[in-house]
Amino acid sequence: MQRADSTALDLDYGQYSRVQKENLLALFQEKERRVNSRQILSLYPDRGPLRRELYVPHCKFFKAGAKHKERCMMAANRIGKTYGVGGYELTLHLTGQYPPWWEGRKFDRPVRTWACGTTGQTVRDIIQRKLLGPINDLGTGLIPGEYIVETKKKAGNVPDTIETVYVKHITGGISTMGLKSYEQGRKAFEGDEQDVVLLDEEPPIGIYTECLTRTMTTQGIVMLLFTPLQGLSDTVLLFMPGGQIPAETGRRFVVQATWDDAPHLTEQDKQDIIDSYLPHERDARSKGIPQLGSGRIYPIPEEDLLVDDFAVPKHWIQAYGFDVGWKATAATWGALNRESDVLYLHSCYKKGEEKPIIHAEAVKAHGEWVPGLSDPAALGRGQKDGTQLMLEYNDLGLKLVPAENPVEAGILKLYKRMTTGRLKVFKSMVQWLEEFRIYRRDDKGRVVKDFDHLMDTTRYLNNSIVSVGIVRPESKEIHIPGSSSSLTSGWAR
């Protein structure tokens, strides 16, 4: 998104007098000022190497505004998300000057808006500068200078910061833009209703929801644009439930943009930039893919694991892994083909904030005869009151035995099973896949203990199914290896 004018360079200045040269210089300076004060007109042309049709995710984002109140662009660095997407659309709403090709949201009146960033300094140096221009030359940014009615400076520790901008709307009214930073805290985002909120870089979830609240009564919109360096945060998961962009968009719209979506970047530009990034940052910074700390624990394409659901043969041994807790209680059922040593995960359960009897009944519905492998720690802790949960669940009709639970060794053992084609997952295991996609380590290499209950149960199952799993019994009297008694079973599928 660059402009060039060689007129001044092509002239033969030797033929002009000093006065003529000074007049020419003044003309060129005035031309440059006028071009700079109308930068927005140079973006998204119909033709040329930077023509609009080449900026596919950018235009998808704009168009989605006609239907979606909440929009998110998770984008690579340098693809123009602040200047060419968020700043561009915000300027259109402030002025009411929409281009003929515009298919997105339109306001037919002056609007109240916020433009927000991470800190006071980044708001000044990035958002303010791109929208208004340098502090000593306001009106040379995206908002045309002729439309800027007034600006009010902000008091504080960051000098040359603008707090409010008043912009002329084509209807004759005045739009307003307030500049805010996340470091001001959530309370700074309470108050008046807004028509448009631009969030440049990812905000804390509390600030995001506060901004959304400000647009509720105006039928306004929230635009969120950022490079996802904070990983699968609460804010990211609003738009990517389970760590994946949903196939169908509901109230929220999300699009990703990579360097391949930015024609203004040359191949040399891309290489120079990526060489400066740490390896674990590269997907986030070049593709807009949320950073997962030091990486996914199981970097296996899920297509390599998935199989169509089928009826489990009766001669395969079966068991389930079981993880207990108030926040979430989970189970993963598996069946092992001992001839091929392939473990098939066919069912899962996860629910939080319920009494043990509710979980126990849900588990028994999968077959009371199936033995369970529980976290050994459940022998010594309670869900809420300190009772021994494994004993409590056994009293409720489950047949649980302690699983082998060396965490790192268990992760490695399961990873080897995946990479050798000996772990398969039924396609109906939606909850399991959601956890699998975002099971990760933090920047210090530690397993992130959040949203991982089904991953834990899978590890218990894989560690111990060979020694504990049983085939579906013909009789009602069932012996569970490692347990102290037999289980009298009802009908099981």
Secondary structure, DSSP 4 states (H G I P E B T S, - for coil): ------HHHHS-GGGS-HHHHHHHHHHHHHHHHHHHTTGGGGSS-SSSTT-GGG-HHHHHHHHHTTT-SEEEEEE-TTSSIIIIIIIHHHHHHHH----TT--S---SS--EEEEEESSHHHIIIIIIHHHH--TTSTTBSSSBGGGEEEEEE--SSSTT-EEEEEEE-TTS-EEEEEEEEGGG-GGGG-SS--SEEEEESPPPHHHHHHHHHHTTTTT-EEEEEE--TT-S-HHHHHHSGGGS--SS--SEEEEEE-GGG-TTS-HHHHHHHHHTS-GGGHHHHHH-PPP-BTEESS---GGGTEE---PPPTTSEEEEEEE--SS-EEEEEEEEETTTTEEEEEEEEEE-S--HHHHHHHHHTT-TTS-EEE-GGGGS--SSS---HHHHHHHTT--EEEPP--HHHHHHHHHHHHHTT-EEEETT-HHHHHHHHH-EE-TTS-B--SS-HHHHHHHHHHHHHHHH-BPPPSSSEEE-TT-SSEEE-----
